[in-house]
Amino acid sequence: MYPSYPGSAQPPETPQRPAAVRAAIRVMYAGALASLLATVVDLATLRATKDAFASRHPDLTASQLAAQQAPLVVGWIVGGLAGVALWIVIARACADRRSWARGTGTVLLCIATADALGNLAVPEAAAVKVFWWVVW
């Protein structure tokens, strides 16, 4: 066993994260909360979304409109929970100084931008469309 050097009993200090990184991590956690709130808004405005869809497609029967609702609700729940999970994973990775976190976050931002722009054409309640941009 080797003798220890004077002053080497304490582990080296890890440098503190820059203020911008700490702020970004807080914003990512806020993004997770916003994704969760957006899912709640999606589900709360289901009737308004159904009415918007019915006005855009007046040729559909009531049963056809009802058939459109189940996949929509499942998509909202799965997509919302996936969004929450991704925000938290990226925030934790940034906090842990993972090298892949910033690049992955940028790719997810590009996907979210395309998704938010695509959702402008979907007949949904106005609150749903607003929350897409809040999460973005």
C-alpha positions in Angstrom: 0.0 0.0 0.0 1.2 3.4 -0.9 1.4 6.2 1.6 -1.0 9.1 0.9 0.2 12.5 0.1 -0.5 15.3 2.4 -3.9 16.9 1.7 -5.0 14.0 -0.5 -7.5 12.5 2.0 -10.3 14.6 0.6 -11.7 13.8 -2.9 -11.2 16.6 -5.5 -14.0 19.0 -5.7 -16.3 18.9 -8.8 -16.6 22.2 -10.5 -20.0 23.9 -10.0 -22.2 24.0 -13.0 -22.4 27.4 -14.8 -25.5 29.5 -14.0 -26.8 29.0 -17.6 -26.7 25.2 -17.3 -28.5 25.4 -13.9 -31.1 27.6 -15.5 -31.5 25.3 -18.5 -32.0 22.3 -16.2 -34.8 24.2 -14.3 -36.4 25.1 -17.6 -36.3 21.4 -18.6 -38.1 20.4 -15.5 -40.6 23.2 -16.2 -41.0 21.6 -19.7 -41.9 18.3 -18.0 -44.5 20.0 -15.9 -45.9 21.8 -19.0 -46.1 18.5 -20.9 -48.1 17.0 -18.1 -50.4 20.1 -17.9 -50.8 19.9 -21.7 -52.0 16.3 -21.4 -54.5 17.4 -18.8 -55.7 20.3 -21.1 -56.0 17.9 -24.0 -58.2 15.6 -22.0 -60.2 18.4 -20.5 -61.0 19.9 -23.9 -62.0 16.6 -25.6 -65.5 17.8 -26.2 -64.3 21.1 -27.9 -61.9 19.1 -30.0 -64.7 16.7 -31.0 -66.8 19.7 -32.0 -63.9 21.2 -34.0 -63.4 17.9 -35.8 -67.1 17.6 -36.5 -67.3 21.1 -38.0 -64.3 20.4 -40.2 -65.7 17.0 -41.4 -69.5 17.4 -41.5 -69.9 14.3 -43.7 -68.9 12.0 -40.9 -71.5 10.2 -38.8 -71.7 10.2 -35.1 -70.2 6.7 -34.8 -67.4 7.7 -37.1 -66.6 10.8 -35.0 -66.7 8.6 -31.9 -64.3 6.2 -33.5 -61.8 9.0 -34.0 -61.8 9.9 -30.3 -60.2 6.7 -28.9 -56.9 6.9 -30.9 -56.8 10.6 -30.2 -57.1 10.2 -26.4 -54.5 7.3 -26.4 -52.1 9.5 -28.5 -52.5 12.4 -26.1 -51.8 10.2 -23.0 -48.9 8.3 -24.5 -47.4 11.3 -26.1 -47.8 13.4 -23.0 -46.2 10.9 -20.7 -43.4 10.3 -23.3 -42.8 14.1 -23.3 -42.6 14.2 -19.6 -40.2 11.3 -19.5 -38.0 12.8 -22.2 -37.8 16.2 -20.5 -36.7 14.5 -17.2 -34.2 12.2 -18.9 -32.6 15.1 -20.8 -32.6 17.3 -17.6 -30.9 14.6 -15.6 -28.4 13.9 -18.3 -27.5 17.6 -18.4 -27.2 17.7 -14.7 -24.9 14.6 -14.8 -22.8 16.3 -17.5 -23.5 13.6 -20.1 -21.9 14.4 -23.4 -24.9 13.3 -25.5 -27.5 15.3 -23.7 -27.1 18.6 -25.5 -27.2 17.0 -29.0 -30.2 14.9 -28.1 -32.0 17.9 -26.7 -31.4 19.7 -29.9 -32.8 16.8 -32.0 -35.8 16.6 -29.7 -36.4 20.4 -30.1 -36.4 19.9 -33.9 -38.9 17.1 -33.7 -41.1 19.1 -31.3 -41.0 22.1 -33.7 -42.1 19.9 -36.6 -44.8 18.4 -34.4 -46.1 21.8 -33.2 -46.2 23.2 -36.7 -48.0 20.1 -37.9 -50.6 20.4 -35.2 -51.6 23.8 -36.5 -53.5 22.0 -39.2 -55.3 19.5 -36.9 -58.8 20.5 -35.8 -58.4 20.8 -32.0 -59.6 23.1 -29.3 -57.8 26.4 -29.2 -56.4 25.7 -25.7 -54.8 22.5 -27.0 -53.0 24.5 -29.8 -51.9 27.1 -27.3 -50.4 24.5 -24.9 -48.5 22.9 -27.8 -46.6 26.2 -28.1 -46.2 26.5 -24.3 -44.5 23.1 -24.2 -42.4 23.9 -27.3 
